[in-house]
Amino acid sequence: MARRNRDINLPAPYLKRLWLDPSRVSDREAYPFCLPFLQDDFSLSFERAITIIVGENGTGKSTLLEGIAALAGYDEAGGGKGYAPVDHSWALEKMGGQLSKALRASWLPKITNGWFFRAESFFSVARYLDQVAQEYPMGGAPPDFLSHSHGEGFLRFFTERCQRQGIFIFDEPESALSPSRQIEFLQLLRMMDTSGHCQVIMATHSPMLMAYPNATLLRLTKYGLEPTTVKETDHYKALREFFDDPKGFVEAAIGEG
């Protein structure tokens, strides 16, 4: 056990490549394999420590991240290895954990320390951590993530949980962050990047986070994943038009509706 938890003296990324194994897909019509980007030749390589995925709602970004998280041993609702903060028994939503059963991966080496953060389930995970800390105190101050504002709780969680070696998966971390808080999150990303032992895979709608330097930026569409730049994204183009003429932009958008 001690050997397994010891830091590995190799730089990130640790997950080098993943791909879909068509022989493991039992039903092409069922979710998540009905998503257009999940063709038989789907694959994704990781060449840098930080990979950022952008795309419109419904393209499958969260599904892909949930599949990667399950592949790494994390609960698809969020958390770290061995955590099960959310009861799925009565869940009606369809999640992407099933995707992991049809994925194959190349690791060097395989590291399953880290965390999967989903904005949608943050409070369930935070409540679980706070409760466990009170029931099984380990000394020192308990986490107490929920006594802070939404954004402050997010940042405190990131700061406390994302400094160790591991693979960290973020699904829309900007959800509760103001622009100034997003800058703080960028600073945290920089620390994780320069440490050399953190791999980050993130989906975001925030152009500010997309612009993190030295990251691989990929756009997910129904045709698959392709490299892109911040200025080529629809997110940036829409915001540029808004900032050029906020009133005119909104009036035109309302009129189009």
N, C-alpha and C positions, 0 to 999 in steps of 0.2 A: 504493500500500500504506500509506503514511504517513497519507493521508487516512482510510482505512478504520479504522485503529487509534486515531485521535484521539478524545478524549472528546467526547461530544455534549452541548451545553449545553441539554438538556431534561430535566425530571425524570421519574423512573419513575412509572407503568409504561410500558414501551415496547411490549410485546405488549398490544394493546388488546382484541382479540377473536379468538376462533377458532370455527370451526363446521365441521360435517360436510357434505361435498359428496356427496350420495347417488349422483351420476353416477360417482363414483370408487370406489364400493363394488362389487367384482366378485362377491362371494359373501357373502350375508347369513348363511349358516349357518356360515361359517368364523370362527375367532378372528382378530382381536378384535371383528369386527363383529357377532358373536352376543351380545355383552354387552348386557343389557337397556337400559342407559342410552343406548346409541348409536343412538337413533332418528333418522329423517331430519331432524328439526328440532333436533337437538342443537347447542347453542352455549354459549359461555362468555365472559363479558365480564370484563375486569380494570379496576377503577376505582381501586384502591389499590395501593401499592407492594408490599404483602404480602398474598398470598392463601393461606389454609389450608384444606385439604380433609380431611374426616374421613369415616369410614364403616367398616362391617364388612369383615373379610377376604373377598375374593372379589367385591366390588362393582365393582372395576376401577380403583381409585385409582392403583396402580402402572402399569397399562396406559395410563391417561390421561397420567401424567407422562412415561412413556417416549415416547409419541407427541409430546408437546410438545417434549421434549428433541431428538428426531430432527428435528422441524420447525425447531428452532433451530440444527441442524448438529452436535449432540453425538452421541456413540456411545450407543446405547440401554443399554449396560451401565454407563455412567457415564464421566465425564471432561469435558474441554473440547473446543472446536472443534479438529479435526485430530488428536485423541487416539484411538487404537484399542488400548486396554490389554488387551482380552480377545479371544481367538480364538473366534469363534462357529461355526467350521466343524464342530465335533463336538457342538454344543450340542443338548440334547434339550428344554430348557425353551422354552416359547413366550413371546415378549416382545412388547411393544406398539409396537415401531418401525414395523410395517406400518401402524399407524393414521395415521401422518403423511402417507402417500400419499393419504389421503382427506380430510385436513384442509385448510382454507383459513384464512388468518390476516390480520389487519389490524395493522400495526405503525406506530408513529410515534415515532422512526424504527425501522428494523429494526436491532437490535443482537444480535449473536451471540457477543459476549464473555461470559464467565461460566463456569458449571460445572454439571454434573449429578451429584449425589451420590446413590448407591444404597448403603444399608447392606450389602446382600448382596454387593456386589462391591468394597467399599472396599479390602480388602487387595490385590486384583488391581491396582486403580488405583494404590494407594500403592507397591506393589512396582515397578510400571512407572515411576512418577515417580522413585523412588530409583535404579533402574537407569539410566534416561536421564541423570540428573544425574551419575552416576559416569562414564558413557561419554562424555558431552559436557559437561564442567564449564564453567560460566559465571562462575566466581569466587564467592567467599563460601562459606558453609557449605552442604553439600547438604541436601535436604529431610529425609531420615532419619526418615520417619514411622513406620517399623515397630519402632524400638527403644523405643518408648513403650508404655504399657499401651493397651488397646483404646480406652478413653474419652479418654485423653490424646492418642492419635494422631488421633482424630476432631477434637477441639477444636483441636489444632495445625493440622490440615489446614484446618478452617474459617477459622481466624484468618488463615492465610497466603494462602488462595486466594479469600477472599470480601470483600476490601476494595476491589476495583476496580470500575469501572463495568461493568454487565452484567446478565444475567438468570441467576438462580441457582435451581436446581430441587433440592429436598431430598425424598427418599423415606425417611420414618421416621428422621430423624437422631437420635432419642432412643434408638435401639436399644442403644447401648453407653454411654449417659450415665446416671449416678446422678442423683438429684434435685438435688444441689448443682451437678453439671455441667450439668444442664438450665438452671439459673439462669444459668450462665455463657453458655450458648448463647443464652438470651433477651437477655442483654446485648450479644452479638454482633449479634443481629437488630436491636436498637435502634440500634446504630452504623450498620448497613447502611441502616436505614430513614431515619435522620436525615441520612445523607449525601446523600440525594435522587437518587442515581444507581444504585441497586440495586433490581431487581425480584426478588421472591422468590415462588416457587410451591412450596408444601410440603404433603406428606401426612403425617399423624401420628396416633398413638393416644394421645399424651400430653396430658391435660387442662391441664397446666401450659403447654405450648407453644400449645395452642389458645387460651389466655387472653391471648395477646399483644395489647395494646391497639392500636386503629387498624387492625387487619387485617380483611380480609373472610373470614368463616368460613362455609364451605359444607359441607353434608352430602351425600354421594353415596349414592344408593340405586338400586334397579332402575328407579325412576321418573325418575331424573335428578338434577340438582344443585339444592339449595334453600338459602337462607340459614338459619342457625341460630345459637344461642348456646351457650356452653360448658355451661350448666346444662341445656340441652335434649338434650345428647348422651347416648347410652347409656354412654359411657366415664365421664362425670362421675357419672351416677346410680349405676352399679355401685360406683365408688370411695366415694361418699358412704355407701352402705349398708355397705360394708366398714369404713370408719372409725367409723361409729356403733357397730358391734358386730363387731370382727374375728373373734372365735372363733365367734360365732353365724353369721356370714356364711359362713365356710369350712365349718362343719359342715353348714349347709343346702345349700351347693353340692355337697359330697361326697355328701350324702344323695340329692340330685336325680340325681346321676350313676348 
